Amino acid sequence: MLLSVNITEKSFGAKNLFSQVNFSVSESEKVGIIGRNGIGKTTIFNILMGKDTDFTGDCILKRGTILVATDQEYANIGEMSVIEYILQGLPAFPKLYKILHDFTEIESPTNRQVRDYSTALEEFTNKNYYFVEDLVREELKNFQLEDKADTKFANLSGGEKRLAEVIKIMHSGAHLALIDEPTNYMDFVAKAKFINWLKQAPEAILVITHDRDVLSQVDRIIEFKDAAAIEYKGNYEQYLSQNTIKTSTGMNEYEIVQRQIENLKKQIAYARSKKASWGGTADKRNPFVVMETRCKKQLDELQKVEKPSFWIDKTSAANLNYKDASKYEKYKARNLRIGLKAADSRSKRTIFKVENLSIGYDKPLFAGKNFELLESGTLEIRGRNGAGKSTLIKSLLDDPKVQIFAGEIKRDHNIKIGIYEQEISKDYFHLNLHDAIEKIYHDKKLSANETKIRQLTADYLFAPEDLNIGVANLSGGQKARLQIIKMLADNPQLLILDEPTSHLDLPSIEELENALQKYSGAILYISHDNYFRRNLPAAIIEI
């Protein structure tokens, strides 16, 4: 066993984040970490890395275990290049490299310096560090960062930094790796490369992800909910099956508790109605007072039991028996309420017609593209990062920066368009959530009073206190939900979605897929989530 975790209490202010978190990780084991947005998954990683020590319990790492993790904070990197950043993040690389480099400049080394050099040389060789720079540069090509290898790490975009972090982990040679949302910015080729590495990697891996393609390759899934960690053996499909059984059992147990509460309330009412008229002698205790006291004590204990979070995926829920299905409808956890117009009728209106299209900036990115999108149709743009997918979308939206070298785009300009981008615009970063929603509606010449704003935040699972949080400080999942609010504000007839499942948790992804399947308008999307693509079949435009 490499790691043993036992956390009995972890709080943020008045909020109890964890109280029953117990799990372990064995050598070479691949473990997926899932849970609703904001449940504390990243906090667990911070605890395991020793960045957060404000908790009760312990995390025991096997002696000699090398632990590495993807980082999200980049202080003190200065002028470091991408290749330098990755190499400096490899276990013991900086120390060993310094010993070997400094030794070459010593004219008369002492016996101790010779021993230190020999030891460092052996370890450097065993870790394959003599060839690691070449290997990392080759890996940068796989993730389309080869032209960034010698540029400043600080100048990378957020997505490029995430990819560099993954490359660092892949070449770390650690015993245990902690990886947070690795595939959010990967195209299908890079993602396949990562998943292949995940399956074959000798190190144990804890990966926070709601990418179902990744979860389908793990050995075990740990779900964080209701302040506890719940373990499921096997991959994503096995998780769905086990979760259905656990949820059905949990609903039955919760109903039993509710019935016990109602019975105790009736017993208390009965005892209160009888205690005043009891005709016993003064030296004996009133049995109805005893009964009331006992029942109140039991009631207080049962009322401390909070309602568990119940969620079952759509396919499994459809196969529940009538009794369990009724309970699930009654007790299921709150989810997004996505206000998309359902398909009462299917229009055949043409939104885009593209003929022999060649576009780019200084030179063409591609040529000879022909496709048509009807108002009821669905199209997927598929290709590697940098191939021109986003440029194609910009051209469809009449971006003047995109040059048309050949062909033409015919577009219905009366169509309202909603856009979901990978990252929310920095125009909103200086605003809090409340003012950002207000600005979204104002920019679309729509009104958004206090009632509307509070209803939207409730529909998209924001707490009332979240309205005062700055957009820049929202979590990835919260920013994703804000993007959906922005996309749907004026009831668009065309949705353009760029990697919409990134950052969303599993229930939210499923709710989005359900809404899109029923949507009456047109959909144009980019996604490297194979589950999403299967659930939203489309004609494919290959770039």
C-alpha positions in Angstrom: 0.0 0.0 0.0 1.4 3.4 -1.0 -1.1 5.7 0.6 -3.6 5.5 3.5 -6.0 8.4 4.1 -8.2 8.9 7.1 -9.8 12.4 7.4 -12.4 12.8 10.3 -12.9 16.5 9.9 -12.2 19.2 7.4 -14.2 22.5 7.3 -14.3 25.8 5.5 -15.8 28.3 8.0 -19.2 26.8 9.0 -19.2 24.3 6.1 -18.2 20.8 7.0 -16.4 19.6 3.9 -15.3 16.1 5.0 -16.1 13.9 8.0 -15.8 10.3 6.7 -13.0 10.2 4.2 -11.2 6.8 4.3 -9.4 5.3 1.4 -6.1 3.8 0.3 -4.1 3.5 -2.9 -2.0 0.4 -3.9 1.0 0.3 -6.2 0.3 0.8 -9.9 -3.5 1.3 -9.1 -5.4 3.8 -11.3 -8.1 5.5 -9.3 -10.6 8.1 -10.6 -11.9 10.8 -8.3 -15.4 12.2 -9.0 -17.9 14.4 -7.2 -20.1 17.4 -7.8 -18.4 20.7 -8.6 -17.3 22.4 -5.3 -17.4 19.2 -3.2 -13.7 19.4 -2.3 -11.8 17.1 -4.8 -9.0 19.6 -5.3 -8.9 20.1 -1.5 -8.1 16.4 -1.1 -5.1 16.8 -3.4 -3.9 19.8 -1.5 -4.1 17.8 1.7 -2.2 14.9 0.1 0.5 17.3 -1.1 0.9 18.8 2.3 -0.4 22.2 1.1 -3.4 22.1 3.4 -2.8 20.9 7.0 -5.9 22.4 8.6 -7.8 19.1 9.1 -8.3 16.3 11.6 -7.0 12.9 10.7 -3.9 11.6 8.9 -2.5 10.8 5.5 0.2 8.2 5.6 2.6 7.8 2.6 4.7 4.7 2.4 8.4 5.5 3.3 10.4 6.3 0.2 7.4 6.9 -2.0 7.9 9.6 -4.7 4.8 11.7 -5.0 4.2 14.2 -7.9 1.2 16.3 -8.8 -0.1 18.7 -11.5 0.2 22.3 -10.3 -2.2 25.2 -10.8 -0.1 28.0 -9.2 3.0 29.3 -10.9 4.8 31.6 -8.5 8.7 31.9 -8.8 9.0 30.5 -12.3 10.6 33.7 -13.6 12.1 33.4 -17.1 12.0 29.6 -17.1 11.2 28.1 -20.5 8.7 25.3 -21.0 11.3 22.6 -21.3 13.1 24.0 -18.2 9.9 24.0 -16.2 9.1 20.4 -17.0 12.6 19.2 -16.3 12.8 21.1 -13.0 9.6 19.4 -12.0 10.9 15.9 -12.4 11.8 14.2 -9.0 15.4 14.9 -8.0 16.3 16.1 -11.4 17.5 19.7 -10.3 19.6 18.3 -7.5 21.2 15.5 -9.5 21.8 17.8 -12.5 23.5 20.4 -10.3 25.8 17.8 -8.7 26.9 16.5 -12.1 27.3 19.9 -13.6 29.2 21.3 -10.6 31.6 18.3 -10.5 33.0 19.1 -13.9 34.2 22.5 -12.6 36.0 21.1 -9.6 39.8 20.8 -10.2 40.7 18.6 -7.2 37.6 16.9 -5.9 37.6 15.4 -2.4 36.7 11.8 -1.7 33.3 12.9 -0.5 32.6 14.9 -3.7 33.7 11.9 -5.8 31.3 9.6 -3.8 28.4 12.2 -4.2 29.2 12.4 -7.9 29.2 8.6 -8.4 25.9 8.3 -6.4 24.2 11.1 -8.4 25.5 9.7 -11.7 24.1 6.2 -10.9 20.7 7.7 -10.0 20.7 10.0 -12.9 21.3 7.1 -15.2 18.8 4.8 -13.6 16.1 7.5 -14.0 17.0 7.7 -17.7 17.6 11.5 -17.2 20.3 11.6 -19.8 17.7 11.2 -22.5 14.7 12.8 -20.7 14.9 16.1 -22.5 14.7 14.4 -25.9 11.8 12.4 -24.7 10.0 15.4 -23.3 10.5 17.4 -26.6 9.0 14.4 -28.5 6.1 14.4 -26.1 5.6 18.1 -26.6 5.1 17.3 -30.3 2.3 14.8 -29.4 0.5 17.5 -27.5 1.2 20.1 -30.3 3.5 22.2 -28.1 6.8 21.6 -30.0 7.1 25.2 -31.0 6.7 26.3 -27.3 9.5 24.2 -25.9 11.9 27.1 -25.6 9.5 29.9 -24.9 8.7 31.3 -21.5 6.4 29.0 -19.5 4.6 32.1 -18.1 3.5 33.0 -21.6 1.6 29.8 -22.2 -2.2 29.9 -22.2 -4.0 28.2 -19.3 -4.8 25.2 -21.5 -1.1 24.9 -22.7 0.1 25.0 -19.1 -2.3 22.2 -18.2 -0.8 20.1 -21.1 2.8 20.8 -19.9 1.8 19.7 -16.4 0.5 16.4 -17.8 3.8 15.9 -19.8 5.7 16.5 -16.6 3.8 13.8 -14.8 4.2 11.4 -17.7 8.0 11.6 -17.5 8.3 11.9 -13.7 8.9 8.2 -12.9 7.1 8.7 -9.6 5.5 6.0 -7.5 2.2 8.0 -7.1 0.9 10.8 -9.4 -2.0 13.2 -8.6 -3.5 14.5 -11.8 -6.3 17.2 -11.8 -8.6 17.3 -14.9 -5.9 16.3 -17.4 -7.9 16.1 -20.6 -9.9 19.4 -20.6 -7.7 20.9 -23.3 -6.6 17.9 -25.3 -7.7 17.1 -28.8 -8.6 13.5 -29.7 -5.0 12.5 -30.6 -3.4 13.9 -27.5 -6.2 12.4 -25.4 -5.7 8.9 -26.9 -2.0 9.3 -26.2 -2.7 10.2 -22.5 -5.2 7.3 -22.0 -2.8 4.8 -23.5 -0.1 6.1 -21.1 -2.6 5.9 -18.2 -3.3 2.2 -19.0 0.4 1.2 -19.2 2.0 3.5 -16.6 3.8 1.7 -13.8 3.0 4.4 -11.2 -0.2 4.6 -9.2 -2.4 7.4 -10.3 -5.2 9.4 -8.6 -7.0 11.4 -11.3 -9.7 14.0 -10.7 -11.8 13.8 -13.9 -15.4 13.6 -15.2 -14.1 12.6 -18.6 -15.9 9.3 -19.1 -13.3 8.1 -21.6 -10.7 8.3 -18.9 -13.0 6.9 -16.2 -13.6 3.9 -18.4 -9.9 2.9 -18.0 -9.5 3.1 -14.2 -9.4 0.3 -11.7 -11.5 2.0 -9.1 -13.6 5.1 -8.6 -13.9 7.2 -5.4 -16.9 9.5 -5.3 -16.9 12.4 -2.8 -20.3 13.3 -1.6 -22.2 14.0 1.7 -18.8 14.7 3.4 -17.6 11.1 2.8 -15.6 9.1 0.2 -17.5 6.2 -1.4 -15.5 3.6 -3.2 -16.6 1.6 -6.3 -14.5 -1.2 -7.7 -14.0 -1.1 -11.5 -14.4 1.4 -14.2 -17.1 3.9 -15.2 -19.6 1.3 -16.5 -19.2 -0.7 -13.3 -19.5 2.5 -11.2 -22.9 3.2 -12.8 -24.2 -0.3 -12.0 -22.9 -0.2 -8.4 -24.1 3.4 -7.9 -27.7 2.3 -8.9 -27.7 -0.4 -6.3 -26.2 1.8 -3.6 -28.7 4.6 -4.4 -31.7 2.3 -4.3 -30.5 0.9 -0.9 -29.8 4.4 0.4 -33.3 5.6 -0.6 -34.9 2.7 1.2 -32.9 3.4 4.4 -33.7 7.1 4.2 -37.4 6.3 3.9 -37.2 4.0 7.0 -35.7 6.9 8.9 -38.4 9.3 7.7 -41.1 6.8 8.8 -39.4 6.4 12.2 -39.4 10.2 12.6 -43.2 10.4 11.8 -43.9 7.6 14.3 -41.9 9.3 17.0 -43.7 12.6 16.4 -47.0 10.8 16.9 -45.8 9.1 20.1 -44.6 12.4 21.5 -48.0 14.0 20.7 -49.8 11.1 22.3 -47.6 11.3 25.4 -48.2 15.0 25.7 -52.0 14.6 25.5 -51.9 12.0 28.3 -49.3 13.2 30.8 -51.5 15.9 32.4 -54.3 13.5 33.1 -52.2 10.7 34.5 -53.7 9.7 37.9 -50.7 7.9 39.5 -49.3 8.6 42.9 -46.7 11.3 43.5 -44.0 8.8 44.4 -44.1 7.2 41.0 -42.8 8.8 37.8 -45.3 9.8 35.1 -44.9 7.1 32.4 -46.1 9.6 29.7 -43.3 12.1 30.7 -40.8 9.2 30.5 -42.2 8.3 27.1 -42.1 11.8 25.8 -38.5 12.3 27.0 -37.3 9.0 25.4 -39.1 9.7 22.1 -37.7 13.3 21.9 -34.2 12.0 22.5 -34.6 9.4 19.7 -36.2 12.1 17.4 -33.3 14.5 18.0 -30.8 11.8 16.9 -32.8 10.9 13.8 -33.3 14.5 12.7 -29.5 14.9 12.7 -29.4 12.5 9.7 -29.1 14.7 6.6 -30.7 13.6 3.4 -28.1 11.9 1.2 -27.4 13.0 -2.3 -29.2 10.6 -4.7 -28.2 10.5 -8.4 -28.5 7.7 -10.9 -27.6 8.0 -14.6 -30.4 8.3 -17.1 -30.1 4.8 -18.6 -30.0 3.1 -15.2 -32.9 5.2 -13.9 -35.0 4.1 -16.8 -34.5 0.5 -15.8 -35.5 0.9 -12.2 -38.6 -0.9 -11.0 -41.8 1.2 -10.5 -41.3 1.5 -6.7 -37.7 2.5 -6.9 -38.4 4.9 -9.8 -41.1 6.7 -7.8 -38.7 7.0 -4.8 -35.9 8.4 -7.1 -38.3 11.0 -8.5 -39.1 12.1 -5.0 -35.6 12.1 -3.5 -33.1 12.7 -6.4 -30.5 15.4 -5.9 -31.1 18.9 -7.4 -29.5 19.3 -10.9 -29.2 22.0 -13.4 -32.5 23.3 -14.9 -31.5 24.1 -18.4 -34.0 26.3 -20.2 -33.8 25.0 -23.8 -36.8 25.1 -26.1 -37.9 21.5 -26.8 -38.6 20.2 -30.3 -42.4 20.5 -30.8 -41.7 21.0 -34.5 -38.7 20.6 -36.7 -37.9 23.5 -39.0 -36.0 22.9 -42.2 -34.7 26.4 -42.5 -31.1 26.7 -43.7 -28.8 28.5 -41.3 -25.5 28.0 -43.1 -24.6 26.7 -46.5 -20.9 26.4 -47.2 -19.5 25.7 -50.7 -15.9 24.9 -51.6 -14.6 27.0 -48.6 -10.9 27.8 -48.0 -10.1 30.1 -45.1 -7.2 31.2 -42.9 -5.2 34.3 -42.0 -1.9 34.8 -43.9 -2.5 31.5 -45.7 -5.3 28.9 -46.0 -5.7 26.5 -43.1 -7.8 24.2 -45.3 -9.7 24.1 -48.5 -12.7 22.5 -50.3 -15.1 22.3 -47.4 -18.8 21.8 -48.3 -21.6 21.5 -45.7 -25.1 22.7 -44.8 -26.7 23.2 -41.4 -30.5 23.2 -41.1 -32.2 24.7 -38.1 -33.0 21.2 -36.8 -29.6 19.8 -37.7 -26.5 18.9 -35.7 -22.9 19.2 -37.0 -19.6 18.3 -35.4 -16.4 19.9 -36.3 -13.6 17.4 -35.8 -9.8 17.9 -36.0 -6.6 18.4 -34.1 -5.9 21.5 -32.0 -4.7 24.3 -34.4 -6.2 22.7 -37.5 -8.7 25.5 -37.9 -11.8 24.4 -36.0 -12.2 27.7 -34.1 -11.3 29.7 -37.3 -14.1 28.0 -39.1 -16.5 29.0 -36.4 -15.2 32.6 -36.6 -15.7 32.6 -40.3 -19.3 31.4 -39.9 -19.8 34.3 -37.5 -18.5 36.8 -40.0 -15.2 37.6 -38.1 -13.4 40.2 -40.3 -10.0 38.9 -39.2 -10.6 35.6 -41.0 -9.8 35.7 -44.8 -11.8 33.7 -47.3 -9.4 32.5 -50.0 -12.0 30.6 -52.0 -15.7 29.5 -51.9 -18.5 31.2 -50.0 -20.6 31.1 -46.8 -24.4 31.7 -47.1 -25.9 32.5 -43.7 -29.3 33.4 -42.4 -28.5 36.6 -40.5 -31.8 36.6 -38.7 -30.9 33.6 -36.6 -30.1 34.2 -32.9 -26.9 32.4 -31.9 -25.8 31.2 -28.4 -22.1 30.4 -28.0 -20.3 28.3 -25.4 -16.6 28.9 -25.3 -13.9 26.9 -23.6 -13.0 29.9 -21.4 -15.2 32.7 -20.2 -14.3 36.1 -21.6 -11.9 38.2 -19.4 -14.5 41.1 -19.9 -16.3 39.5 -16.9 -13.4 38.8 -14.7 -13.6 42.2 -12.8 -17.3 41.6 -12.0 -18.9 39.5 -9.3 -21.4 36.8 -10.4 -24.5 39.0 -9.9 -23.1 41.8 -12.0 -21.8 39.4 -14.7 -25.3 38.0 -15.2 -26.7 41.5 -15.3 -24.1 42.4 -18.0 -24.8 39.3 -20.0 -28.5 40.3 -20.3 -27.7 44.0 -20.8 -25.3 43.2 -23.7 -28.1 41.2 -25.4 -30.6 44.1 -24.7 -32.5 42.0 -22.3 -33.7 42.9 -18.8 -32.6 41.0 -15.7 -34.2 42.1 -12.5 -33.2 40.7 -9.0 -35.9 38.0 -9.2 -34.6 36.8 -12.6 -31.0 36.8 -11.5 -31.8 34.8 -8.3 -33.9 32.3 -10.3 -31.1 31.8 -12.8 -28.5 31.2 -10.1 -30.8 28.7 -8.3 -31.5 26.9 -11.7 -27.7 26.6 -12.2 -26.9 25.4 -8.7 -25.3 28.6 -7.4 -25.8 29.4 -3.7 -27.2 32.9 -2.8 -23.8 33.8 -1.3 -22.1 33.0 -4.6 -23.6 36.1 -6.2 -20.9 38.2 -4.5 -18.0 36.0 -5.7 -15.8 37.5 -8.4 -16.0 35.7 -11.7 -12.2 35.3 -11.7 -12.5 33.4 -8.5 -15.2 31.0 -9.6 -14.3 27.3 -9.9 -14.0 25.7 -13.3 -17.5 24.1 -12.9 -19.0 27.4 -11.8 -17.6 29.2 -14.8 -18.9 26.5 -17.1 -22.4 27.0 -15.6 -22.1 30.7 -16.1 -21.2 30.0 -19.8 -24.4 28.1 -20.2 -26.4 31.0 -18.7 -24.7 33.3 -21.2 -25.3 31.0 -24.2 -29.0 30.6 -23.5 -29.9 34.1 -22.4 -31.9 35.2 -25.5 -33.4 31.8 -26.5 -31.1 31.2 -29.5 -32.0 29.2 -32.6 -28.4 28.0 -33.1 -26.0 26.7 -30.4 -22.3 26.7 -31.0 -20.5 24.7 -28.3 -16.7 24.4 -27.9 -15.8 21.4 -25.5 -19.0 21.9 -23.4 -18.4 19.0 -21.0 -15.0 20.3 -19.7 -15.3 21.2 -16.0 -18.9 20.0 -15.6 -19.6 17.1 -13.2 -21.3 13.9 -14.3 -24.9 14.9 -13.4 -24.5 18.3 -15.1 -23.0 16.7 -18.2 -26.0 14.3 -18.4 -28.5 17.1 -17.9 -26.8 19.2 -20.7 -26.9 16.1 -23.0 -30.6 15.6 -22.2 -31.5 19.2 -23.0 -29.5 19.2 -26.2 -31.2 16.0 -27.4 -34.6 17.6 -27.0 -33.6 21.0 -28.4 -35.5 22.2 -31.5 -32.8 24.4 -32.9 -29.5 23.8 -34.7 -26.3 22.6 -32.9 -22.7 23.0 -34.1 -20.2 21.6 -31.7 -16.5 20.7 -31.0 -16.0 17.9 -28.5 -13.4 15.2 -27.8 -15.7 13.5 -25.3 -16.6 10.2 -27.1 -19.6 9.7 -24.7 -21.0 13.2 -25.6 -20.5 12.5 -29.3 -22.4 9.2 -29.1 -25.2 10.8 -27.2 -25.4 13.7 -29.7 -24.9 12.1 -33.1 -24.0 14.5 -35.9 -22.8 14.9 -39.4 -19.0 15.4 -39.1 -16.9 18.1 -40.7 -13.3 16.9 -40.8 -10.7 19.6 -40.6 
